[in-house]
Amino acid sequence: MASITLDSSVLIIGAGTWGCSVALELARRRYTNVTVLDGHSFPSAIAAGNDLNKIMEEATPKPEDSDREYFFNRVSQLSGQAWREDPIYSSFYHQTGFIMSACSASFYKEHVLPYAKEFPDTVLLESAEQWRATMPEGVLTGDFPGWRGVYRRTGAGWVFARGAIEAVLAEAVRLGVKLIANSSEGAVTSLLFSDDLTNVRGATTADGRTHYADTTILAAGANSDLLLDFKKQLRPTAWTLAHVPLSPSEARIYKDMPVPYNIERGFFIEPDAETHQIKICDEHPGYVHMVTDSKTGEERSVPFAKHQIPVASEARIRRLLRDTMPQLSEREFSFARICWDADTADRIFLIDRHPEYSSLVLACGGSGHGVNPMPAIGKIVVDRLEGTMEERLRKMARWRPEQVVNRDWWDLQGRHGADEKIMEFGDVEKWTRIGEGRSEKL
């Protein structure tokens, strides 16, 4: 393809976390013909980044890092700098601290102790009294049965995810990016291929319109897998969350608390400043929705939207609350949803030009941690577009179907919790009924 210029047309599919980041970076680099398409009004109700908050951790590469360690540490370094210093991002980062913990001895040894070694200024937490002391009196009242962890006071906390994507896209639009976000004009139904099927020329939307572009960037999260054959490199996987409402006076007490993350139980983050709701997530390897492809006969996970969660997930969330904040364990949820992302087999992002369609750039495979690196993603994707991506990052994030020839869709990929297995939405018998009265009895 011809070399890209600042007036080349660029089409971004997806106005989620990564699509917004890419749009802003293109605009900041003075690209003048950038359009973003999304099938939902912005911010999309199904976007993983349209959320109260997400965990944020900073890191720095070290000389002894493996390629995998370097990838995550370098991306964290780039994003951390932006979350701290970039005027568009910095107001959304709250350095409240982070606690890494586990219940079982084996997981404590496998995950918590290496984390303590990585960040030696952490404080060991082994008793309920030590846990309670990390937060204002009256917040943590549970007995923390079996919980052991390490408390990292600086360089970690959470980001206001929805606020960030709104601010980032607003700045991109101010700089000239065009957004089309609705169920007709913005919903991409297919990529638009050249007549000889050797390249991608843009996309077709639900209203029948064709959007031609010199470069197309696919950043549609879990839905990316519906628009292109990724050769099994992506597995749409879902997680579950719920909100518990607090009164304004309660919310003031819970403000600025560190994020307690247990790799077997889950985590929660301080209440939202406006709604006073606290987000709680149960930890598990993920849910899939396996469907048999009528053309190939192969199974694949297909995402769908639902603003409820399985009753089994509610039970896990309430167990987490009984361990930590039993005063909230029976309170009715005010909101719940399933939240999708696309898992790569090694959980390293997929950011590359497609090997067969040189005008198609892929920006997907967030693998459950797509918001933390948000500011870095735009830079890395545009570097790849311009051919300047750091070689060590490019090597790790490349198109790599050779790794997934016999991919096991049920692989845990290093995650824990629940029954230590990937769960199938098709097996769910009961869902919550939030907004319809009390959830179905557990």
N, C-alpha and C positions, 0 to 999 in steps of 0.2 A: 504494500500500500504506500501511497505518497506520504511524505513526512508531515506530521501534524503542525499546523500553524495556529496562531492565536485567534484567527477568524474561522478555523475549521468548525464544522457543526459537531457538537457532542450531545448525545442523548443518554441520560441516566435513567435506568429503570429501577424505581424504588425510592421513595422519599422517607425511608427509615433512618436509623442511626448512621449507617455507612453512606447511604446515598446523599444525605445532607452534608456530611463531612467532605465528601468528594466534590459536591457542588460548590461549597465555600472555597475549597482549595483551588479549584479551577478559576473561580471568579477572582480570587486574590492574585492569581498568576496572570490575570488580564485576558483570559479567554472570553470572547465576546458573544458566542453563539451556543449557549448551554441551555438545554431543556431537561426538566425532571418530570417523569411520568409516575403517577401512582393511582391505584384503583379505589382509593378511599379519601375522603376529605381529610385534610391535614390538621393535626397529626393523626395518622391512621389508628383506629381503635384496636387493630390487630398487630400493630408494630411492637416488637419486643421492647424497643426503646421508649415507647409511650408509656412511661411508668413513673411512679413516685420517685424511686431511687434505685441505684445500683451500687454494688460494692466497688470501691476504688482502692488500688494498692500501687504504690510507686516501687520502682526497682531500677537497678543500674547494672549494666553488663560488667563482667569480671574477666580477667585474662584467661582464667581456667575454664570458662564456660564451654559446655558442649554446644553444638550448633543449635540444638533445641532450646537449651537454657539461654543462649545468646538471643535467639529470636524473641522470646517472650520478654527478656530483660531490656533489650534494645527498644522494642515497641513500647514497653512501659515507661522507659526513660523519655522517649519522644512525647508520649501522651501526658506524662506527669508534668513535664515542663509547660505544656500548653494549659493543663488544668490549673496550674499555679499562676501563670504569667499572662496568658493570652486574654485580652479584655473581653472577648466573646465567650470564653469558656470559664474563666476563673471564678466568677461569682457563684457557680453551681457546684464547686468542689468544697466539701466540708471535711476537714481533717480531724475527725472525732476519735480516731484510733480504731484498731481492728483486733479481734481476738480469734486466734486459730485454736480449735479444740476438737476433741474426740472423746468417746466413751470407752471403747474397747482398747485393751493394752496394745494389740497389734496395730491398730490404726493410729494410735498415739505415737507409736514408734515409727511407723511408716510415713506419717504426714506432719505431725506436730513438732517432733524433735528436729527434723530437717529444717522446718520453718524457723525454729528458734536459732538454729545454727546460721541460717541465711541472714537473720536480723538479730544480732547478739544483744541488743539493748532491750529485748522483750522481758516481761515480768512473768514469772511462773505462777499459775493459778491452780491450786490443788484442792482447796476446800470451799465449801459454800460461802464461808465468811469472806474469803479472798475474792470470790466472784462478786459478791454483793458490794464490796468496797470499790469496784470499778465504776459504779454508777450512783446517782443520787439515792439517798435513803428512800425506801418504799418502791423502787423500780424492780429490782431483782429480789424477790421474796421466796423463791423456790429452794429446794434442797440440792439441786444439781447432782442427781445420783450418778456417780461414775464419771462425771465430767472432769477432764483435766485439759488445761490449755495454756497458751502464752499470749500475753497482752502487749501489742505493739502500739505505743502511744502516739507516734508521729509517722508521717509519710503514708497514711492510709485513712480510710473512712468511707465516704459515700459521695455520689454525685446525683444531683437532681436531674434525672435523665430527660424527662419530658421538657423541662425548661431549657435544657441544653439544645435539644434538637429544634425547638421552636426558635431560639435565638440564632442558632447557626443558619437555619434556612432563611430567616428574616434578613440576616446580613447578606447571604448569597443573593437573594432577590433584590436587595438594595443595590448590590453591585452589578445587577443586570441579568441574573439567572431567571429563566421562565419556569414557572411551576404549573403543571396541569394535574389536578388531583380530584378526581371524582370517578364514579362507577362506570361512566360511559367514555368520556374523552380521555381519561387517564389510565384506564384499566388495560394493561397490555395482554392481548390474547395469544400473540405469537411473535417470534422474531421474524424479521423480513430478510429473506435470503436473496442473493443475486440470482439471476436467471440460470447460471451454471452451477449454483449451489456451492460455490467456493468461498463465499464471504457473506458477512452480515451487513445489510444496508440500513438497518433501523429496526422499527417495530410496527406492528399493527395493533390498534386499540379497539375496544368493544364497539365503538361507533362506526367501525369500518374504515377509519382513516389510516393512512400510512404515514409514518413519521420517518423521513429519510435523514440519515446522519453519516458523516464521515467516520465517526467513532461511536460505538454503542458500549456503555458500561452497564453490566448486569449486576445490580446491587439490591436484589429483591429478597434477601434473607432466605428463609425456608422455602419461599415460593419460587426461588430461582430454579429449583429442581424441576418445576413444572414447565419451564420454557426452553430447556436445553438438556441434551443427553450428557450428563456428567460422568458417565461410565462408572457409576456407583461411588463416586467420590463424596457425595453428600447424602446424609441421612437426616431428613427433617425429624427433629426430636422436640418434645414439649416438656415444660416444667409447670409447676402449679404455685399459685400465690393467693393470698387472701388479705383483706384489710380489716383491722379491728378499730372501731371508732373510740376516740377518747374525748373527754370534755376539755374545754380550753384550759381549765386549771390543771387537769392531769397532764395535758400536752406540755405545759411549762415545766413540769417535773421531769418528764422524759427527754427533754431537749438536750442535744449535744452528747448523747450517750454513745460510747463506742459500739461498733458492729460486732456482736458475738456470733461467730460462725462455727457450727459443729458439723463435721463432715458426715456424720451419721444421722443427725436430727434436723438441721436446717439453720436458719438465721432470721433476724429481724433488724430493722433499722428505725431510727428515731422518727416520731410522727411528722407528717407533713405540716408545714407552718400554716397553711390556709385551711385545710380540711380537718386537721387534727387526727387523721387516720394513720395507723402504724401498719406497715407492710410486713407480712410474715410469710416465709417460704419453707416448705418442708423439703428436706434433702432426699433425693433418690436419683438413680441412674437415668431416669427419663421415661416418658411415654412415647409410643409410636402409634401410627394408624396405618397398618399394612393393607394394601390393596393390590390385587393381581392385575397387571397390565393386560388388557384384552389383546394387544398386538403381539407382545413378546412372551406372555405367560409368566413373566417374572414378577416377584413381589417388590413393592416399594412403599415407603412411608409417605402418605399424602396429608399435608396440614389442613386443618379446618379451624374455624373460629368458634369459641364458646366462652361466654362469660359466666361460667360455673366451673366447679372442680369436682372430681370424684369424691364421694363421701369418705373413701379410704384416705384421701389426701387431707380432708378436714380432720380426720382422726389423728393423723400424724402431726398436723399443726397444733392441735389441742394437746397432744402429748408434749410437744416442745414447750408449749406455754405452761403446762403443769410442772415441768422440770425447772422452769426459769421465772415465769411471771404468773403463778397460779391465780392471782387476782383477776386475770383476764381470760382464763382458760374456758369459761362458760359463756363469755360475752358473744352475742350474735355477730356474725361477720356483716360488714356493710358492702363488701364487694369481693369478687373472686374472678379469676380467669385462668385459662391455660395460655402459656407463653411459648412460642415456637422459635427455634433457631435451626441452623443447618450444621450438623456435625460432620467434620472430616474424620477420617479414620484415626489420624494422629492428633486431632484437635488443634492443628496448626492451620492458620487461615489459608484460603485459596485466593491469591491475588496475582493474576498473570494475564498475558494475552493468550487467547485461544490458539493452539498450535495449527489448526486448520483454517480458522477465520480470523485473519490478522487484525481486522477492524473491530473485533469484539474483545473487550477487556472484562475480566471477571473479578468481582469484589464480593466474595461470599465465604461461607464456612466459618462463621463467628464462633461456632462450637460452644455456645453458652456463655461466652465472655466478650461480647461485641461492643459494649458501651464503654468499659474501662479504656480501651485503646482508641476511642472515637476520634480524638484530634489527630492521632498519628495515621489513621487509616487514609484520610484524604491525602496526606502528603505522600504516603507510600504508593497509593493507587496512581496518583498523577505522576510520580516518579517513574512508575512502570510504563505509563502511557508515553512518557517522553524518553524512555530508554535510559534513565539515570538511577534506577532503583539500586540501592546498596546490594552488592553481590551476595553477601551472606544471607540477607533477608530474601532476596529473589530465589536463591537455591531452595530455601525451606518452604516458601509459599507458592512454588511452581505448580503447574498442571501435572498431576502425578497418578494417573490411573493404574500404573504398574503396581502400586501399593495395595490395590483393592480388588484384584482379580477374583479372589474367593472371599470377598468381604462377608463377615458375619454380622448381620443386621442386629443381632442381639448382644453384641459385645458391650460390656459395661464401660469401656474406655476410661478406666481408672476412677469411676465415680462409685459412691457408696450410698447407703441408706435404704429405707423401706425393706424389701425382702432381698436386697442385693441382686436385683434383676431388672432388665428392661421390661416395662409393662405395656400392654396392648389396650388401647382405648376400647377396642371391640369387646374386651372382656369386662368392662366396667358395667356393673349392674345398677348402681345408684349414683346420682349426681346431687350436689347441693341444689337448693331452691332459694337462693338468696334473692331478696326482693319479692318473694312470694310467701313470706312468712318464715317460720323456723325451718332450718335445714332438716332434711330427712334424718330421723333419729339414728344415732350411731349404734 
